[in-house]
């Protein structure tokens, strides 16, 4: 082992009573962390500096802190330095308070867990009460029934006479069935006793801590009794977070504690996903910065061009060089125009996404009564990505199907048999006329001469009686299995009199029909299932009577079950006839959409069994390359098999799957099914699930060599010849052009590769949905990962972004909530950029009136409060409550999802359009204010209204106009008005007036500001100005909207007009102005 991880019992470590050769291991063990766990991100000492440091990773925060710093420089000081701190402190403070609240909540939860009590065996071999956080690797602990396991431990002793214990892993993987764990056994398969661990020296050698919950490689080593060494398996390990069930108490030794335990390592900080929409927004912020730099550069250059040394009212400027003067002017304008970057954008988006996630979780239409569960949002920052999906990748078993296996048929010796409980009842016939009844029932199987003879001679289970080769436990006649296939097989066997009566560590008891006693099978070795071999095997020992001398003797049998392709490839050479007939039957089963399993066996000598066990033991003890070595050993054992038969199991489609896939395709999404099933099985499921339509052109690529693959792809692409020399690129080119694709016989790793390659090649946004551990890597690779809490546990849910009870909920999640969330955010982001640009541009225009003197035309209160107070509520309420269409309309018309999936509601062009619109608003508002009130600003008086305003009043009117006109422009983009949106607008206007009025009364020391607001409402100019400016500002947008609705309506607009026409058939012009594409 490259990185030695050796653990001694703590009592031996404390007393110094261990083998001197383990001195180095003892030193390393003393440095291992305790069992204390902290999920909180901060401590009380580092919270403030660490939080501020992390917030500085956000560009907007860095930008505004920089603005504050340069405002403290006397030469560029434009605003009150103290008041200038308000915007960044407000935004950073909101995030800081949110993080503080979350950290306190996590810290309290950590303290509750860390202070839980446990019993530890001390150096005097007595039990003492300690806290969880005081445990360390090497501690031997005692746990009672219903206790939670505090750390990853090796099971040493249990009070159960079968030397097993049961654990509940619901909190780890969500599986409700109990798991059976076994104590470490000796080389001779005999269990250790409690005194063995207390009286002799031992240590545990294990693989370094890792995140894999499903595998473990280690060994139990004794330095006082050489014959006591043993291999430690996953079945000997109890993981932190599991609970002891149905066992009085157990003893176990801690191997991984605290942050090194597998459960804690799996709960590490989740990779933060950045949505495509967020990337577009970040790019537009970059464009805004370039626009800001351009305006600052123009103003600074104007100062140099105008020659400020001639203007006596600009003090000290003539003493500076042109370059220094340009720099100071540039930085000053940077402060004045800073609001072009919306400081509250990130905070607003976070609040909106939290609200959208909450609304998803409150949707009663996403609740499953059968499982008493609803949708769960595990990632909070990608809710809008649900509206931008283009490719859907899904697993089959448990995702599209129920994962509730029902035994249907089987094939033995070239004859197919029906299970009468699932097929139509047919009359049983004798085997003397096999051709007259091609599908007899299972009852006929019992009287088949060859089968009956084989059963009587060997008592080896055949077909439905494949009771030894499983990982299943009988509990009061109710079988619990880790695989639904195994449960279906054994339950069916029980129906025909072959009952699994008892399953212990090293033996299985089976009741055969017409046999007055239980038949015992000793389990000599188990070769578990893995996705590489696609099979599992056991070596069993049975006692039979020798036909020649009548004496009892032992016989050893290798029993194998797995995928037909895996088992058929390991048959004896004389099994060609059996394989050919079974192959034909497998194809028939697959064409009917049934899952198939093949069974084989091989008789072994005792010497072969000893050699096989020794080879397996040696491979398991090699912790560096155990998996590869085991594969090689299994390959040498699992060969030259005799075919026993093939079974066919039905896994029905879930309710609503065909309708959901139909809607996904109707919405323009490409749907891929990635399954490990045979091609025929997958095709049949594809047809049943509406993935393959009758009019679809079906291309099958089933090749064994690269040349065959290239030739096949060329035949497919006759109209569009492939020009790439690489088969990989050609495949992606063809597959990406298909509306639906089924990939068969894929492994979990290949599922991930398919998702990654398609996303990289086509630049599409992907969604992966699955329910089992084999879907985890695929879910993690997609832009949006969805886990289904099914019968295969919650491994997929634990790594997903969203969890749903059933596949059918996917359509509502995408077409309703995804569409809503994206459309709302798109509308809100456009408004954010628009309103800030409208606010900033008049300040830039003002520089042309004051000879670029960097004089500000805005009150400082407006600069500070415009983003954070005046205009923040309107877009937030719109982004939370607006609805592009009612939910029933979106669900019934999936085709309207297409513009959302292609991100047509917002793009870089949308940003440019918002900037152009903002420029128009700013020009109109600035010009009207200038010409209507230009006595103070222009010096000539107004020839039209005979009134004038000062700079403070100019700022007050400009802000009021920008908010009101901006809202009415924004209203053209809002899809569904409600009283909350109107209330937000009204409160914003009232707030502006009240703050300006109050500010004017309080600031008595400033003559321009004191009581400046009251005169504005005395003259009639204001009441004429507001409606005129609003109409002129929104007029171009109204014309554009009418043109789009008339000549280029979006799908949502067409749907609205159709609905309006149905409600009012007499109306000729059913215009619906709000539209987004």
Protein Blocks (a to p, Z undefined) as FASTA:
>chain_A
ZZacddddfklmmnopacfklmmmmmmmmmpccfbdcfbfbdfklmmmmmmmmmmmpmkl
mmmmmmmmmmmpmklombdfklmmmmmmmmmmmmmmmmmmmmmmmmmmmmmmmmpccddd
dfkopacdddfklpcehiacdddehiacfbdcddfbdfbfnlpacddfklmnopabdcdd
dddddfkopacdfklmmmpccddddddddfbfkbccdddddfkbmklgccddfklpcceh
iacehifbdcdddfbgcjlpmklmmmpccdddddfklmmmmmmmmmmmmmmmmmmmmmmm
mmmmnopmlpmklghklmpcfklmmmmmmmmmmmmmmmmpcfklmmmmmmmmmmmmmmmm
mmmklccfklopacddfbfklmmmmmmcfbdcddfehplmnoiacdfbdceehiacddfk
lmccdddddfklmmlmmbacfklmmmgmklmmmmmmnopaehjllmklccbddeehiacd
fbfklmmmmmmmmmnopacfbdcfkbccdddehiabdcddddfbdcdddfklopacdddd
dddddfklopacddddddddddfklmmmmccfklmmmmmmmmmmmmmmmmnopacddddd
ddddfklmmmmmmmmmmmmmmmmlmmmmmmmmmmmmmgciacfbdcdddddddehklmmm
mmmmmnopacddddfbdfklmmmmmmmnomacfklccdddddfbfklmmmmmmmmmmmlc
cfbfbfklmmmmmmmmpmbdcdehiafklmmmmmmmmmmmnopacddddfbfklmmmmmm
pmbdcddddfnojklmmmmmbdcfbfklmmmmmmmmmmmmmmmmmmmmmmmmmmmmmmmm
mmmmmmmmnoonopafbdfklmmmmmmmmmmmmmmmmmmmgcfbafklmmmmmmlmmmmm
nopmbcfklmmmmmmmmmmmmmmmmmmmmmmmmmlmnonopaklopacdfklmmmmmmmm
mmmmmmmmmmmmpmbdcfklmmmmmmmmmmmmmmmmmmmmmmmmbmklnoplmmmmmpmk
lmmmmmmmmmmmmmmmmmmmmmmmmmmccfklmmmmmmmmmmmmmbmblcdfbacZZ
